[in-house]
Structures are given as C-alpha cells and as structure tokens.
Amino acid sequence: MTRDLVPVPMRTKLAFGIGAAGEASTNWIFSALTFFFYNQILGLSGTLTALAVTIGIVSDAITDPLMGSISDRFRSRWGRRHPFMFAAPLPLVLTIFGIFHPPDDLTTWQLFSWFAVFTVLMRICSTLFAVPHLALGAELSDDYHERSKIMSYNNIFTYVGVIIMHSVVWFVIFPSFDNGRMEQQAYLPVVLFCCTLVMLCIFTSAYQTRDRIPLMSPVPDDLPAFSFQALVSDVWMALQNRHYLYLLLGFFLLSITIGTHETLSLYMATFYWELTDYQIGWLILSNVFGYAIGFLTAARLHRWFDKRWTIVATAITLSVFWSAAVTLRLFDLAPANTSWSLVAFIIFFGVFSSASGSILNISVMSALADIVDVHELKTGRRQEGIFYSARSFFAKCTNGIGHIVAGVALDLIEFPTKAVPGEVNPETIYMLGIIDGPFAMVWGLLAACCYAGYRINRRYHEEIQRKLRERATSALPATG
C-alpha cells in the first residue's frame, strides 16, 4: 500500500519532530554527563564504567530489533506504533533519575551493578519510543524528497533537544554552583529538568500525531504474529539488502567517531582546554549555526547531488572538522587555554562539523525509508520497524561505543579520577588529545568508504515507487 505523493501537513512534521527532542535529551544527558559523573564524581574506574555500558549495548542488540519486529506486527485501534510511544515516557524518566541517584556508601562492584542495571533499563525504555517513532516517520510519505523534509524536522528537533539541555545546564544550573560540574548536588536539578523535558516532548509527539493512524500502512494479512523465529527471519531478510548492509557498516564505524567525541567532550573542555562552565555554554553556538545549515540545505543537496554522495561527503567533513581544533592544538597551533579566542576557535570548526553531522543524519534517515520501499517491492511487506531498529541501536551505540573507547583509553593513559584541571600530567593531556583528535577522525573516514556502497539514487527510487503503485492498483477490486 502506498500513500499519495503529497506534502505532509506542517503540523504533522512538527509533531513528529518534537518527539526527537525528547529522545535527544535522553541521549544528551547520558553521553555528556553520565560517564563523567561515575568516573570523576563517584570515582568508578573508566574500565568498569565502560563495562556497564557494554552490557547495555548487548541488551540493545536484542531489544531494538525485538521492538522493531513487534511494532511491525502489532494490531490495535491505536495502530501499530502509537501504543508503544504512549507507554514509553514515564518508565524512561524513572530510569534516568535512577542512574544519577545510586544509594550512598555502595562498594565499587555494587556501584558498577547499579549503573549497569539502570543503563539497561533506560535503554529498553528508550527503545520503546525510538523505534516506533522512527518507523512512523518513514510511513508518513512515499515521496523521495518529502521524506528528506520529514527527516529534516526530526533532525532539527533532535538538535533543539540538545541545545535546550546544553544551554540550561551550562548557562543556568552548573554556574549556580561553585564549579558545578564537579559537585554531585548540582546534578539533581539537571536530571529533574531533563525528565520534565523528555515527558513533555514524547507525550506531545504521540498525542499530536494520533490523527495519522488511519492513514498508516496496516499490518499485512500474510505477516505472521510475533515470535522469536519471526524476529530472526525479519533480521535475516533485512540483512539481505546490500544497500542496508553498507549503511549499517558505515553507521557502526561512524559511531566510534561520534561516541568518542561526545563521551570525551566534557573531559576535553575541563582538562584539555580548561574552560569555565560559562565558556562551555557558549560552545553551543557551533551547533546552533551548524544545525540550521543542515536543516536548510539537506533536501537541496539531495536534489543536486543525490543522497549517496551527500552521505559520503558529509561523513568526511564531519570527521575532519570535528577533530581539527584538537589536532591543531597537538601542534601548538591553537590559542591559549581558558581564553575567549580559544572559544571562538573551537566554535569556528564546530560549525562545519555540526552542519556536516546534521546533513549526514538527515540523509541516512531518509535513505533508510527508501530501503524500506525496496524491501516492500521484494517481499510485499512494509516493515519500517525492523529497519529503523538498526538506527535506534546504532544511535545508542554512539553513546555506548564512545563510553567503551573512553573508559579503556582513560585507564590506559592512567587518567586520574576526581582530577583537578591544570594539575594533570601534560603527557596524559597530550594522549587525551591523540584519542579525541586523529584516533577519532580515522573511523569516520572509514565510514565514508562504506557509505559509498549505498547505490539507491532518485531514478532508481522512482522506478521502485512506480512498480509499487502498479502493484497496489492491480490489487484493487474491479468495478463495473
């Protein structure tokens, strides 16, 4: 079944997009603060912190495709996506609160266990919303370019969530404490604000898109009820798609780059650049300008260069510009620490990396929707959930792999817990720059090579859509 190739109403795009702000707020607090909180505030070793996150990734490998397969098959008067979107927000915010509030006087292994358990629970609750939400986005339109616009709204609201969290934390909450990022009590208002934002955004998205339920693709009659055998079959069929495999491999490699940068960002700002809380707040300008550029140009770039080459080019520029400031400092080509000229220097390169990341994310999400069409033509089934579960998995891998790389690397270079800015061994700081600079960049460049294997272009997709419409027309009952 295909939808008419007409623009999706603006209110629907906005309602769909706002859900991404809730998901982004969850990912931001986990990637930006959790590792630093457990390692530098609570004193858990980097390796044990990374191990707890590894357990979460293993659970994601099961729950994300599981949720995709279940939501593809779920039948209810609320459709197959919305029941899960409505169920997600309350348990999600409870797990976020639990991560940042372990009981006092826990032993090292008890603290590790607490973090591991609540990480798994948080990721399961995040999956409950993220996979059906993205699958819903893919179902909103069949048009090649309209999908790019829809995913642009998802992308811009992702960054709205990031910008809101970053601004409130670094301009309002942390500066109200003495050296807020190093004070455990400063994290309570951060968590409460995050939980409120997550609840509001996710529930609003689910409620305001409920009018689209009658227009969504129904569960195919020949699609069997959920079973683990069906799950394995779904995953196997998805992996038969060559375009999907190239995107997955590129996504995985890029996750190492993004995850390493995001996990170490607070370490870099605190110990490498020695910035104040207020200066860290102003770094958000690179995201504000970069995300706006991505939102305004992604669909146009797809018309000029198609999605494939847009993905390849932005994977390269993201990797190079994100590591540029750190790499230049390794050669003593950056302004002095704590200076405002340094802040401007970091923002300059950040604008280019943020714009590249924004365009890349929109492009990959839109390309996944096109892959679902290819799958439907081949199998007769629309299974957005199983395909977008991979996006959810690797989005969380971005956090997880970064935590693993950071945790092991920090222990290897013997980075101290509860460290004091300006008092860490200069050789250790230099090695921290190697990890966040050249090391992180290489994985993104390898991802660009993998993305080049994706071959669905506009002409190919138009042919797929033509055949799907012919199939739908032939299936209609004859009228006399």
Secondary structure, DSSP 8 states (H G I E B T S, - for coil): ----S----HHHHHHHHHHHHHHHHHHHHIIIIIHHIIIIIS---HHHHHHHHHHHHHHHHHHHHHHHHHHHH---TTTTTHHHHHHSHHHHHHHHHHHT---TT--HHHHHHHHHHHHHHHHHHHHHHHHHHHHHHHHS---HHHHHHHHHHHHHHHHHHHHHHHHIIIIIIGGGSTTGGG-GGGHHHHHHHHHHHHHHHHHHHHHHTGGGGGGS----TTS----HHHHHHHHHHHHT-HHHHHHHHHHHHHHHHHHHHHHHHHHIIIIIS---HHHHHHTHHHHHHHHHHHHHHHHHHHHHHHHHHHHHHHHHHHHHHHHHHHHHHHTT-S--TT-HHHHHHHHHHHHHHHHHHHHHHHHHHHHHHHHHHHHHHHHS---HHHHHHHHHHHHHHHHHHHHHHHHHHHHHTT--TT--TT-S-HHHHHHHHHIIIIIHHHHHHHHHHHHTT----HHHHHHHHHHHHHHHHHHS----
